[in-house]
Amino acid sequence: MKLSQKQIKEIAETLITGDTTYINKETLEVREVIDSDNQFGFEEDPYRREMIDKIEKEWSEYAIIPSMCSVDAFEVMIAFLDVVKDIDLQYQLNKILQRKSPFSNFKWEVEHSEYRQKWFDFRKEKYMDYTMNILTLEGIDFEK
């Protein structure tokens, strides 16, 4: 059995939102667990804990694919600068990455530019690469 490219894309989309994905290594069943701590800054959600406990109880072998750490996500933004051909926008994005609150400011700037869709596509591709790297490390086969 192999994970499909469609499943990898879905996992990447989950990770972009900041959530975590669990994969049963025997059946390749995929479950998403909302990372409420990450999104809202609150103590752990009891529903989230219940989902994780259920996975740990029901699955003997599983892999955890966490959302990309902030350092890696920052590197994705830096790499995107090479895609931007508009020198003014590239300069502006580079300045943003050197200032306070780079994530929210980068997001705002890109989403209000002609590069919006290119950013979404680029980011998804990088998250898919990240997902496939973890799958490889975990010994989970997937369609190339």
TAJO-V145081 format. One record per pair of residues at least 24 apart in sequence whose ideal C-beta (glycine too) atoms are under 8 Angstrom apart, sorted by the first residue. I is the first residue (numbers start at 0). GAP is how many residues later the second one is. Records with the same first field share a line. If there is no record, write none. Layout:
# TAJO-V145081
I->GAP + GAP
This chain:
# TAJO-V145081
0->26 + 27 + 140
1->26 + 139 + 140 + 141
2->25 + 27 + 132 + 137 + 138 + 139 + 140
3->138 + 139
4->137 + 138
6->135
7->120 + 123 + 124 + 127 + 134 + 135
8->115 + 119
10->54 + 120
11->112 + 115 + 116 + 118 + 119
12->111 + 114
14->50 + 51 + 52 + 53 + 112 + 115 + 116
15->51 + 107 + 108 + 111
16->50
17->49
18->48
19->44 + 45 + 46 + 47
20->43 + 44
21->30 + 33 + 37 + 40 + 41 + 42 + 43
22->39 + 40 + 42 + 112 + 115 + 117
23->35 + 37 + 38
24->34 + 36 + 37 + 38 + 113 + 114 + 115
25->33 + 34 + 35
27->112
28->30
30->24
34->32
37->29
62->71 + 72 + 75 + 77
64->66 + 69 + 70
67->59 + 62
69->33
71->58
72->30
73->28 + 29
75->46 + 47 + 50 + 51
76->25 + 26 + 29
78->43 + 47
79->30 + 39 + 42 + 43
82->32 + 35 + 39
83->31
85->27 + 28 + 29
88->24 + 26
